[in-house]
Amino acid sequence: MPTERLTVSLAPELRHWIDDAIKSGGYSSASDFVATLVRNHRRSEQLDNLLLAGLASEVPVIPDDKYWEDKKAALKRTASK
């Protein structure tokens, strides 16, 4: 994927926090760290939107044991295709 340069100013304690995360082996660079934060934020927004859509739907779903069994079976069918 092509990349684009972005300059960000951070307080020193935030920069040290990023550097520590890189040193611990979780990230290859500050760019990798920031890209992960952005991806996680985007996923969080997507999840929030799905939850809101579910709450706004008119059909309530009660996640009982049968509900989860059906979900697992559907996932297995999808995975085997």
Residue pairs with C-beta under 8 A, 6 or more apart in sequence:
3 31
6 34
8 34
10 18
18 27
18 30
18 33
18 34
19 30
21 27
21 33
22 28
22 29
22 30
22 32
22 33
26 33
27 33
27 36
54 61
61 67
